[in-house]
């Protein structure tokens, strides 16, 4: 029997999720962007109504931790004043859209606004089903979980591509959203909720009534901390930061964009010199993914971050280590170069795999850099 419970949904602000350190409140900033005033206010709210810990998610959302039943209502009032709350929990859960943090101009914003409105009246989809808007000259969201993707085609223009399909269908900005909803409806009516386990990537597409001949744009190099044409891209150990750090960052740029790589893009800002902020792309901490672990997550079977912190310096460049507190692998659902998946006895050693697989189990203190090197 599994030693964890699959919730099947993600927390929101209006529908928080209980964890080991209180309620987790997830905020979906519009266009994944916070003005300096919003970022400052969010940090103040995290301290006033939570424990001051802020997590960045793989869907470019922001999570406040340590919220209580008593502090939740005043927190929502504070977030509403900042313009960070949807009209209701349903609208919040439906607006599951990841946007390239490098967007420029009105094209992305216009498409995102139309999509958000249309989703209010779209098909009933699994709560983790989501969309990606990735209209730059190179694709940056290829490794981000998105079931239906708006992308730039290799020949220009916009294409609509089902996750897992090699190519997509050419669309205009006028018919892109209606076609996306048509694709979502096909997913539901063709059994995708059960056959594909609720995700497009696992759903058979042999008889999909959409063109897949349009080749998407080339992949962009993996994003790393440092300067970009839009500003400074900075990271944090395990994608987690204190509210005080967020407040300091808010003073350095007019706005910041939350990225799906658990980093923040300081729009128009320079690289900060803050101890808790990662500014170099070769920092080994960026090669490690670790969930909250025990005791912060009640389902975690081990402390993940102490082990991840100890092993990070030995992860080779270009490799990814995932330390998961249970078999769900919430922090990194895809296979990693090496996954350490917690059990009650220790961690299963799983090369080229996702959490939850079978492998030799070692106690945390027995996992050394020699073993790590052999596993990679």
C-alpha positions in Angstrom: 0.0 0.0 0.0 1.3 3.5 -0.9 2.5 5.5 2.1 1.3 8.8 0.7 -2.0 10.3 -0.4 -2.4 11.6 -3.9 -4.5 14.8 -3.6 -5.1 15.1 -7.3 -5.2 18.9 -7.1 -2.9 21.8 -6.4 -3.4 24.4 -3.6 -4.6 27.9 -4.3 -5.1 31.0 -2.4 -8.8 30.5 -2.0 -8.3 26.7 -1.5 -5.2 26.1 0.6 -3.7 22.7 1.3 -2.7 21.5 4.7 0.9 20.6 5.3 3.2 19.8 8.2 4.0 23.5 8.9 0.5 24.8 8.4 -1.6 25.7 5.3 0.1 26.2 1.9 -1.4 29.1 0.0 -0.5 29.2 -3.7 -0.7 32.6 -5.5 -0.9 32.8 -9.3 0.3 36.3 -10.2 -1.1 37.7 -13.5 1.4 37.0 -16.3 3.6 35.5 -13.5 4.7 39.1 -12.8 4.8 41.0 -9.5 5.2 44.8 -9.4 7.7 46.0 -6.8 4.7 47.1 -4.6 3.1 43.7 -5.0 6.3 41.9 -4.1 6.8 44.0 -1.1 3.2 43.5 0.1 3.5 39.8 -0.5 6.5 39.6 1.7 4.8 41.5 4.4 1.8 39.2 4.2 4.0 36.1 4.4 5.4 37.4 7.7 2.1 38.7 9.1 0.0 35.6 8.3 2.4 32.8 7.6 5.8 31.7 8.8 7.7 33.9 6.3 8.8 31.1 4.0 8.0 31.6 0.3 8.3 28.8 -2.2 8.5 29.2 -6.0 6.8 26.4 -7.9 7.5 24.6 -11.2 4.5 26.4 -12.7 5.7 29.9 -12.0 3.5 30.3 -8.9 4.3 31.6 -5.4 3.5 29.7 -2.2 3.2 31.1 1.3 3.8 28.5 4.0 2.7 28.3 7.7 -0.7 30.0 7.2 -3.3 29.0 9.8 -7.1 28.7 9.8 -7.2 31.9 11.8 -4.8 33.9 9.6 -6.1 32.7 6.3 -9.1 35.1 6.0 -7.0 38.3 6.8 -4.3 37.0 4.4 -6.9 36.8 1.6 -8.0 40.4 2.3 -4.3 41.6 2.1 -3.8 39.6 -1.2 -7.0 41.0 -2.7 -5.8 44.6 -2.0 -2.6 43.7 -3.9 -4.6 42.4 -6.9 -3.4 38.9 -6.4 -6.8 37.1 -5.9 -9.1 35.6 -8.4 -12.9 36.1 -8.2 -13.5 32.6 -6.8 -11.8 29.2 -6.2 -13.0 27.8 -9.5 -11.6 30.6 -11.6 -8.4 30.3 -9.7 -8.0 26.6 -10.3 -8.9 27.0 -14.0 -6.3 29.6 -14.7 -3.5 27.0 -14.9 -1.3 28.8 -17.4 2.5 29.0 -17.5 4.0 31.9 -19.5 7.5 32.3 -20.7 9.2 34.8 -18.4 11.0 36.4 -21.4 7.8 37.6 -23.1 7.7 41.0 -24.6 5.0 43.1 -26.3 1.3 42.6 -26.3 1.0 39.3 -28.1 1.5 37.1 -25.0 -0.6 39.3 -22.7 -3.5 39.5 -25.1 -3.5 35.7 -25.6 -3.3 35.1 -21.8 -6.2 37.4 -21.1 -8.4 35.8 -23.7 -7.4 32.3 -22.5 -8.2 33.1 -18.9 -11.6 34.4 -19.8 -12.4 31.4 -22.0 -11.3 28.9 -19.4 -14.2 30.0 -17.2 -16.6 28.4 -19.8 -14.3 25.6 -21.0 -14.5 21.8 -20.5 -14.2 20.3 -17.1 -10.5 19.3 -16.9 -8.4 17.6 -14.3 -7.0 20.1 -11.9 -3.4 19.6 -12.9 -4.2 20.0 -16.7 -2.6 23.2 -17.9 -1.5 25.4 -20.7 1.8 27.0 -21.8 2.3 30.3 -23.7 5.8 30.2 -25.2 5.9 32.6 -28.1 9.6 33.6 -28.2 11.9 32.8 -31.1 13.1 29.8 -29.1 11.1 27.6 -26.8 11.9 27.9 -23.1 9.0 25.9 -21.6 9.8 22.5 -23.3 10.6 20.9 -19.9 7.7 22.6 -18.1 4.5 20.6 -17.5 2.0 22.0 -20.0 -0.8 19.9 -21.7 -1.6 22.3 -24.5 1.1 24.6 -25.8 1.0 27.9 -27.7 4.4 28.1 -29.4 6.3 29.8 -32.2 6.6 27.7 -35.2 10.0 27.1 -36.8 8.7 28.9 -39.9 7.2 31.8 -37.9 3.6 32.3 -36.8 1.9 30.6 -33.9 1.2 26.9 -33.6 -1.0 25.0 -31.2 0.6 21.7 -30.0 -0.6 18.9 -27.8 2.0 17.9 -25.2 3.8 14.8 -26.5 3.0 15.5 -30.2 6.1 16.2 -32.4 4.4 19.1 -34.3 1.4 21.3 -34.1 -1.3 23.2 -36.0 -0.9 26.7 -37.3 -3.3 29.1 -35.7 -3.9 32.9 -35.8 -4.1 35.0 -32.6 -7.8 35.2 -33.3 -8.5 31.5 -33.4 -5.8 30.2 -31.1 -7.9 30.1 -27.9 -11.0 28.6 -29.5 -8.8 25.9 -31.1 -7.1 25.3 -27.7 -10.5 24.7 -26.1 -11.5 22.5 -28.9 -8.4 20.4 -28.3 -9.2 20.3 -24.5 -12.7 19.1 -25.3 -11.3 16.4 -27.6 -9.0 15.3 -24.7 -12.0 14.9 -22.4 -14.4 13.2 -24.9 -11.7 10.8 -26.2 -11.1 9.5 -22.7 -8.0 11.4 -21.8 -9.0 11.9 -18.2 -8.7 8.1 -17.6 -6.6 6.8 -20.5 -4.0 9.5 -20.1 -4.2 9.6 -16.3 -5.4 13.2 -16.7 -2.5 14.5 -18.7 -2.1 15.1 -22.4 1.4 13.6 -22.7 0.2 10.1 -21.7 -2.9 10.2 -24.0 -2.8 8.4 -27.4 -2.9 10.9 -30.2 -3.1 8.6 -33.3 -6.6 9.8 -34.1 -6.3 13.3 -32.8 -8.3 15.6 -35.2 -5.6 18.3 -35.3 -2.8 19.0 -37.7 0.6 18.0 -36.3 2.7 18.9 -39.3 4.0 22.3 -38.2 7.4 22.0 -36.6 7.9 24.1 -33.4 10.7 26.6 -33.0 14.1 25.3 -31.8 14.8 24.8 -28.1 16.5 27.5 -26.2 19.5 26.7 -24.0 18.6 25.8 -20.4 18.0 29.0 -18.4 20.7 29.7 -15.8 21.3 32.4 -13.2 22.9 35.6 -14.5 22.1 38.5 -16.7 19.6 38.2 -19.6 18.4 40.9 -22.1 15.5 41.6 -19.8 17.3 41.8 -16.5 18.9 39.6 -13.8 17.8 36.0 -13.4 18.4 34.8 -9.9 17.8 31.6 -8.0 17.4 30.3 -4.5 18.4 27.1 -2.7 15.6 24.6 -3.4 13.5 27.5 -4.9 12.7 28.7 -1.4 13.3 32.2 0.1 12.4 34.2 3.2 10.0 37.1 3.0 12.7 39.5 3.9 14.7 38.5 0.8 11.7 39.1 -1.4 11.4 42.5 0.1 15.0 43.3 -0.6 14.6 42.1 -4.2 11.5 44.3 -4.6 13.7 47.4 -4.1 16.0 46.5 -7.0 13.7 46.4 -10.0 10.3 47.9 -11.0 8.9 44.3 -11.4 9.9 40.7 -11.2 8.7 37.6 -13.1 8.3 34.2 -11.4 9.8 31.5 -13.6 9.0 27.8 -13.9 12.6 27.1 -13.0 12.1 28.3 -9.4 14.0 31.5 -10.2 13.0 35.1 -10.4 13.7 37.5 -13.3 14.3 41.0 -12.0 13.0 43.0 -15.0 15.5 45.8 -15.7 17.5 45.0 -12.6 21.1 44.1 -12.1 22.5 41.1 -10.3 22.0 41.6 -6.5 24.7 40.9 -3.9 22.6 39.1 -1.3 23.8 36.0 0.5 20.6 34.0 0.0 20.4 34.7 -3.7 22.1 32.6 -6.3 23.5 34.7 -9.2 26.0 32.3 -10.9 24.8 29.6 -13.4 27.4 27.1 -12.2 26.2 27.2 -8.6 25.8 23.5 -7.6 22.6 24.3 -5.7 20.8 24.9 -9.0 21.5 21.3 -10.0 19.5 19.9 -7.1 15.7 19.7 -6.7 14.4 18.8 -3.2 10.8 19.0 -1.9 10.0 20.3 1.6 10.5 16.9 3.1 10.0 16.0 6.7 8.8 17.5 9.0 7.4 20.3 6.8 5.4 17.8 4.7 3.3 15.3 6.6 3.7 12.7 3.8 7.5 12.9 3.6 9.3 9.9 5.0 12.7 11.6 5.4 14.4 14.9 5.7 15.3 15.8 2.1 17.0 19.1 2.2 19.8 18.3 4.7 20.8 15.4 2.4 20.4 17.5 -0.8 22.5 20.3 0.7 25.3 17.9 1.6 25.3 16.2 -1.8 24.9 19.3 -4.0 28.7 20.1 -4.4 29.2 16.6 -5.9 26.5 16.8 -8.6 28.3 17.1 -12.0 27.6 20.1 -14.2 24.8 19.4 -16.6 23.3 16.8 -14.3 20.2 16.9 -12.1 19.8 15.4 -8.7 16.2 15.0 -7.3 15.8 14.2 -3.6 12.1 13.3 -2.9 10.5 12.9 0.4 8.0 10.3 -0.9 7.2 8.3 -4.0 5.0 11.1 -5.5 8.0 13.2 -6.6 6.0 16.5 -6.4 9.0 18.8 -6.8 10.2 17.1 -10.0 7.6 14.6 -11.5 9.9 13.8 -14.5 12.9 11.5 -14.5 16.2 13.1 -13.2 19.7 12.0 -13.9 19.6 10.6 -10.3 16.6 10.5 -8.0 16.8 9.6 -4.3 13.3 8.5 -3.3 12.6 8.4 0.4 11.3 5.2 2.1 10.9 4.5 5.8 14.3 2.8 5.7 16.2 5.5 3.8 16.4 6.5 0.2 16.1 4.4 -2.9 18.9 5.1 -5.4 17.3 5.5 -8.8 19.5 6.6 -11.8 17.7 8.0 -14.8 14.3 7.6 -13.1 11.5 9.4 -11.3 10.6 9.1 -7.7 8.8 5.9 -6.6 10.8 3.3 -8.4 12.6 0.3 -7.0 16.3 0.4 -6.3 18.8 -0.2 -3.6 18.0 1.6 -0.3 20.6 3.3 1.8 20.3 5.3 5.0 21.0 9.0 4.5 24.3 8.9 6.3 25.5 6.1 4.0 24.9 8.1 0.8 28.4 9.4 -0.1 29.8 11.3 -3.0 31.5 8.1 -4.1 28.1 6.4 -4.4 26.7 9.5 -6.0 29.4 9.4 -8.7 28.8 5.8 -9.6 25.1 6.3 -9.8 25.5 9.2 -12.2 
